[in-house]
Amino acid sequence: MTLRTIIQPFASLYHAIVDSRFTERLRHLREEFYSAWVSCEFASCGRTSRFGGFSRLKGGKYIQLGNGLYVGCDIVWELFDRYRDQTFTPSLSIGDNSSFGDGGHISCINRIEIGQGVRIGRKVFITDNGHGATERQQLDTPANLRPLVSKGPVVIEDNAWIGEMVCIMPGVTIGRGAIVGANAVVTHDIPPYCMAAGNPAHVIRNLE
């Protein structure tokens, strides 16, 4: 007799009492409470926005969020106002009715602006900074000891759709209604109403 055979009757009885619909209701209740709690961390947050859960949240006072936003689970948002002897004034804003998928990561020392109706897939990384510049004299310094440098803000305009596991690098604007395919690395601006893919990302189709 296997262990599965022994525990199956107990599992079946437990499922008759606590089925998937019940656990889903518990998950929804937990999400509502967590959303109400974590929304107090932000400079502003729409009352209808929901959050699955942050694994790390730093610099919430620099974050402005709209209504109807959904942010998934295991999220890392890091806004640095100080790093070693450097000081910054970071800003993250996300507009109404946007979504940010599970496992996503934002790193900000400058400005990241995400518009309304933007859909961002799972495990997307968005940054406006990096450890050090690319001058030769800095490369002998351990990467973690180099200063943080921003090459410019990141702007994602309204109704853009960002696929899973995309990396969006500093100084980039993604135009209104653009689609960025999964696994793309965006190092240059993407025009409005087009489809981009690849590493580095490039326009593969004009949708106008």
C-alpha positions as CSV (number, residue, x, y, z in Angstrom):
1,M,0.0,0.0,0.0
2,T,1.4,3.4,-1.1
3,L,1.4,6.5,1.0
4,R,-0.9,8.1,-1.6
5,T,-3.5,5.3,-1.0
6,I,-3.4,5.9,2.7
7,I,-3.9,9.6,2.6
8,Q,-6.4,9.7,-0.3
9,P,-9.5,9.2,1.9
10,F,-8.4,12.0,4.2
11,A,-7.7,14.3,1.3
12,S,-11.1,13.6,-0.2
13,L,-12.8,14.3,3.0
14,Y,-10.9,17.5,3.5
15,H,-11.7,18.6,-0.1
16,A,-15.4,17.9,0.5
17,I,-15.2,20.5,3.4
18,V,-12.6,22.9,1.9
19,D,-12.8,22.9,-1.9
20,S,-11.1,25.1,-4.4
21,R,-13.9,27.6,-4.4
22,F,-13.5,28.1,-0.7
23,T,-9.7,28.6,-0.9
24,E,-10.3,31.1,-3.8
25,R,-12.6,33.1,-1.5
26,L,-10.0,33.0,1.2
27,R,-7.4,34.2,-1.3
28,H,-9.6,37.0,-2.5
29,L,-10.3,38.1,1.1
30,R,-6.5,38.1,1.9
31,E,-5.9,40.1,-1.3
32,E,-8.5,42.7,-0.3
33,F,-7.0,43.1,3.1
34,Y,-3.4,43.2,1.8
35,S,-4.4,45.8,-0.8
36,A,-6.0,48.1,1.7
37,W,-2.9,47.7,4.0
38,V,-0.1,48.2,1.4
39,S,-1.9,51.1,-0.3
40,C,-1.0,53.2,2.7
41,E,2.7,52.9,1.7
42,F,2.3,55.0,-1.4
43,A,2.1,58.7,-2.0
44,S,-1.2,58.1,-3.7
45,C,-3.2,55.0,-4.7
46,G,-6.6,54.5,-6.3
47,R,-9.1,52.8,-4.0
48,T,-9.9,50.1,-6.5
49,S,-6.3,49.0,-7.1
50,R,-5.4,45.5,-6.0
51,F,-2.1,43.9,-5.1
52,G,-1.1,40.2,-4.9
53,G,2.0,40.8,-2.8
54,F,5.4,42.4,-2.7
55,S,8.5,40.4,-1.9
56,R,10.3,43.8,-1.6
57,L,8.9,47.3,-1.6
58,K,11.3,50.3,-1.1
59,G,10.5,54.0,-1.5
60,G,6.7,53.8,-1.5
61,K,6.5,57.5,-0.7
62,Y,7.7,58.2,-4.3
63,I,5.0,56.1,-6.0
64,Q,1.8,57.4,-7.4
65,L,-0.8,54.8,-8.6
66,G,-4.1,55.2,-10.3
67,N,-7.5,53.4,-10.1
68,G,-8.2,49.9,-11.3
69,L,-4.5,48.9,-11.2
70,Y,-3.7,45.2,-10.6
71,V,-0.2,44.2,-9.4
72,G,0.6,40.5,-9.1
73,C,2.6,38.4,-6.6
74,D,6.3,38.3,-5.8
75,I,6.8,41.9,-6.9
76,V,10.0,43.9,-6.3
77,W,9.8,47.7,-6.6
78,E,12.9,49.5,-5.5
79,L,13.0,53.3,-5.5
80,F,16.3,54.6,-4.2
81,D,16.6,58.1,-2.7
82,R,20.0,57.2,-1.3
83,Y,22.8,54.8,-2.4
84,R,26.1,55.0,-0.5
85,D,27.0,58.7,-0.7
86,Q,24.6,59.4,-3.5
87,T,21.1,61.0,-3.2
88,F,18.2,60.9,-5.7
89,T,14.6,62.0,-6.1
90,P,13.0,59.0,-7.8
91,S,9.4,58.9,-9.1
92,L,7.2,56.0,-10.3
93,S,3.7,56.6,-11.6
94,I,1.3,54.1,-13.1
95,G,-2.0,55.2,-14.6
96,D,-5.6,53.8,-14.4
97,N,-6.5,50.3,-15.4
98,S,-3.0,49.0,-16.0
99,S,-1.6,45.7,-14.8
100,F,1.8,44.4,-13.7
101,G,2.4,40.7,-13.8
102,D,3.8,38.3,-11.2
103,G,7.5,38.4,-10.5
104,G,8.0,41.8,-12.0
105,H,10.9,44.1,-10.9
106,I,11.3,47.9,-11.1
107,S,14.5,49.7,-10.1
108,C,14.3,53.5,-10.1
109,I,16.5,56.5,-9.2
110,N,15.1,58.9,-11.8
111,R,11.6,58.6,-13.2
112,I,9.5,55.7,-14.5
113,E,6.2,56.6,-16.0
114,I,3.6,54.0,-17.0
115,G,0.4,55.2,-18.6
116,Q,-3.2,54.1,-18.6
117,G,-4.4,50.8,-19.8
118,V,-0.9,49.3,-20.0
119,R,-0.6,45.5,-19.7
120,I,2.8,44.2,-18.4
121,G,3.4,40.5,-18.4
122,R,5.1,38.3,-15.8
123,K,8.8,38.7,-14.9
124,V,9.3,42.0,-16.6
125,F,12.2,44.1,-15.5
126,I,12.1,47.9,-15.9
127,T,15.1,50.1,-14.8
128,D,16.2,53.7,-15.3
129,N,19.7,53.1,-13.9
130,G,22.7,50.9,-13.8
131,H,25.8,50.3,-11.7
132,G,28.4,52.7,-13.1
133,A,29.0,54.0,-16.5
134,T,30.9,52.0,-19.2
135,E,34.2,54.0,-19.1
136,R,37.2,51.8,-18.8
137,Q,38.5,53.3,-15.6
138,Q,35.3,52.2,-13.7
139,L,35.5,48.5,-14.8
140,D,38.2,47.6,-12.3
141,T,35.9,48.7,-9.4
142,P,33.7,45.9,-8.1
143,A,30.2,46.3,-9.7
144,N,28.4,46.6,-6.4
145,L,30.7,49.5,-5.4
146,R,30.2,51.6,-8.6
147,P,27.9,54.6,-8.4
148,L,24.3,54.3,-9.7
149,V,23.9,56.1,-13.0
150,S,20.8,57.0,-14.9
151,K,20.8,57.5,-18.7
152,G,17.3,59.0,-18.5
153,P,13.7,58.2,-17.5
154,V,11.6,55.3,-18.8
155,V,8.2,56.1,-20.3
156,I,5.6,53.5,-21.3
157,E,2.6,55.3,-23.0
158,D,-1.1,54.4,-22.8
159,N,-2.4,51.0,-23.9
160,A,1.0,49.5,-24.6
161,W,1.3,45.7,-24.1
162,I,4.6,44.4,-22.7
163,G,5.1,40.6,-23.1
164,E,6.6,38.2,-20.5
165,M,10.2,38.5,-19.4
166,V,10.9,41.7,-21.3
167,C,13.7,44.0,-20.0
168,I,13.2,47.7,-20.5
169,M,16.4,49.7,-20.1
170,P,17.1,53.3,-19.1
171,G,16.2,56.3,-21.3
172,V,13.6,54.4,-23.3
173,T,10.1,55.5,-24.4
174,I,7.6,52.9,-25.6
175,G,4.9,54.5,-27.7
176,R,1.2,54.5,-27.3
177,G,-0.4,51.2,-28.3
178,A,2.9,49.5,-29.0
179,I,3.4,45.7,-28.4
180,V,6.7,44.3,-27.2
181,G,7.1,40.6,-27.7
182,A,8.2,38.2,-24.9
183,N,11.9,38.1,-23.9
184,A,12.7,41.3,-25.8
185,V,15.4,43.7,-24.4
186,V,14.4,47.3,-25.1
187,T,17.4,49.6,-25.4
188,H,16.0,52.2,-27.8
189,D,12.6,54.0,-28.2
190,I,9.7,52.0,-29.7
191,P,7.3,54.1,-31.8
192,P,3.6,54.1,-31.2
193,Y,1.3,51.5,-32.8
194,C,4.0,49.0,-33.8
195,M,5.2,45.5,-32.8
196,A,8.7,45.1,-31.6
197,A,10.7,42.0,-30.6
198,G,14.3,40.7,-30.2
199,N,17.5,41.5,-28.4
200,P,18.0,44.3,-28.8
201,A,14.3,45.0,-29.6
202,H,13.5,46.3,-33.1
203,V,10.3,47.0,-34.9
204,I,9.0,44.0,-36.9
205,R,5.6,45.3,-37.9
206,N,3.8,48.7,-38.2
207,L,0.2,48.4,-36.8
208,E,-1.1,51.7,-38.0
